[in-house]
Amino acid sequence: MARQRQSVFLRSLSLEYDYAELSSATLNWDASRKLGAGAFGAVFRGELEDASEVAIKLIDLAALIGSGQDPNCSGFEEEVRVLSKFRHPNLVTLLGWGKKDMQRYLIYELMPGGDVSDRLAKSKSGQLPFQWHERLAVLLDSASGLSHMHNSKPKVFHRDIKSANILLDKNGTSKMADFGLSFESWATDSAVQNASGTPGYICPLYARRCVANAGSDVYSFGMVILELILGLTPAVADPRQPGGIGYPVGHIIAPSNPRIGGFEPGALERCMANLDHTAAYPRQVAEELCTLGLRSVNTMDERQRPATVDMVWQIRAMIKACPKDRFMPNGNIGQAQSQPSTPMSPYSARSNGGYSGVSSDVPTRVMAPTAQSSSYVLELIFATGIAVEALPPDMRQIVLIPDQSNPAMSVAGVGRKHQSNIFEAWLPDQTLRESISRCSFEVSWGPGGRPMQFTTKGSNQLAVEGRHVRKNTSVPLEIGRDIGFLHSTSASDVFLVLRLQVSTVAMPPQSPRPMAPTGMMIPATTKQWRLVCVFVNGMLPDVLQKLPVDIKSFGLMSGLNSIGRQHQPNTFTTLLNNSQGDFTKISRTHITVTVDPASGVVVTNMSNWPLLVGDKALSTREAAPLHENDVLSFTRMDDGNLSKIMSLQVTLGF
């Protein structure tokens, strides 16, 4: 009778799958379909009758009873209840459940990327790189799912957060999984009979008091952060240690000392000295991430741990401040290994004690075009206190306009005297803005492909690619190099970063914006073009109309523009907030738009879903030219039919 009541209850929550269909989907539970196995079951890859690929988790209650455990501890009912109620792009989707005799089945969306623990192991063994920006994206995704659980009403405490329970889809998006130990609670603290969890990840306070709360989940997630920073498993089998378990992460950072009520001195320094070199963390990211991880595993005072929503904001800010294209592995550029290294900074790209990256994917030895054929711009990369992507396109760069007094050499000055309105927009902090000299530096170049020169002029502390440049000193300057304004002589103490880029026309910022006839291909020299959202599935037109331009549009700059959840998370979260199913259909990089002087503007579909350009459907990796007023539509399939998620119109900027 109890089992019948349970079945009725579960059917009210989620779809029940027939055992015959599950058996057929897995080729009668063939070993070739097995994705993994545990003490009380296994996970199989299945293909349902509608061709959907799924993961089917088998729970053997007989094996559970045989081990002396209560079958109610299987977590089967809890998982159905939680995942049927809580929906989020970063929580794994439960499609349904099934049963036969003493076996229970949970049917999930298939996550072909495996779990984060396995991904980390492959990186350490050299099989598959797992770069810092990928790890940061994993942490942002999983923290977002965890924050959703903690801020729901009632709250949900996971109680078994670990890297093996964070799964990856084919696009690299991570999702929290395995909710067998989770439970709902209206209270901030909830007493539990047993402090369940995984050694190394379980919070010591929770284990001692048997009281679960958001802080105990934060501790476990903090261990995941440190695991991805250090490349070490929090707990390993070690017969030489008490209980046969060693704790590599805890051994390195020595996170707490009861005598001093906090961390052992030097915990941050020990973390920084033991970074996983395969991730190539930039120093700025590593320091902030280490600090966040250490705060999260504060074992002495739960109140010192951050809330999950704060973790989301902090990790999101790290990603915005340090875009991945500014820090790529040194192996991606053709530099000789014997080249001397320089201190790492938030914008430069050398190596220092295991931190590596480059400021641009432009080769380091690119000769500047001649002055007669091209001109140059300084593109804003980072500024303290503002979101660079929120600025209008024509306010994100300084056009280098040479002084005409020297016919043999082009010399352009940069500073408050030359670009007062630009620096006012870039530096809302008056103290920082007034620290910019009237003429901070000059960039000079001559005919015949002669190297460009960077010369300091004012009182500002300046650096080129992390190397401090003294006042009235000239150094060579190449395309793609970063110029940093510093608070001090330390290359890591930066508040403004500019990057030298090529422009085909020297267009003063104050000049009128060029117009193009309707239907004309967009000239690559024009910098004021945008993709403006004109349709969102599920959003009323008047609501979309009232959204700020910077939220509902994407500026197109010279070169490669990447558009997707990884690059504009706030925009897609806002636009698709009421349609989480559509949100998951937006790839991390959904499209790229290339602005090129020779070929105009071209869009390339990077997603697995068709991209509509007008009425023409582009398949994955297919490209097409863009014209003014063209409409691009992101799509998904509904019952075999193409359905629009959102539409973007090519238009002039605002």
Beta strands, then each sheet from edge to edge (+ up, - down):
strand 1: 15-16
strand 2: 34-38
strand 3: 41-47
strand 4: 53-60
strand 5: 94-100
strand 6: 103-109
strand 7: 155-157
strand 8: 166-168
strand 9: 174-176
strand 10: 183-185
strand 11: 190-191
strand 12: 211-212
strand 13: 236-237
strand 14: 245-246
strand 15: 375-383
strand 16: 397-400
strand 17: 410-414
strand 18: 441-445
strand 19: 452-456
strand 20: 461-464
strand 21: 467-469
strand 22: 474-477
strand 23: 482-486
strand 24: 494-503
strand 25: 529-536
strand 26: 553-556
strand 27: 559-563
strand 28: 591-596
strand 29: 600-605
strand 30: 611-613
strand 31: 616-618
strand 32: 623-625
strand 33: 631-638
strand 34: 641-652
sheet 1: 1+ 5+ 6- 4+ 3- 2+
sheet 2: 7+ 10-
sheet 3: 8+ 9-
sheet 4: 11+ 12-
sheet 5: 13+ 14-
sheet 6: 16+ 15- 24+ 23- 20+ 21-
sheet 7: 17+ 18- 19+ 22-
sheet 8: 26+ 25- 34+ 33- 30+ 31-
sheet 9: 27+ 28- 29+ 32-
end
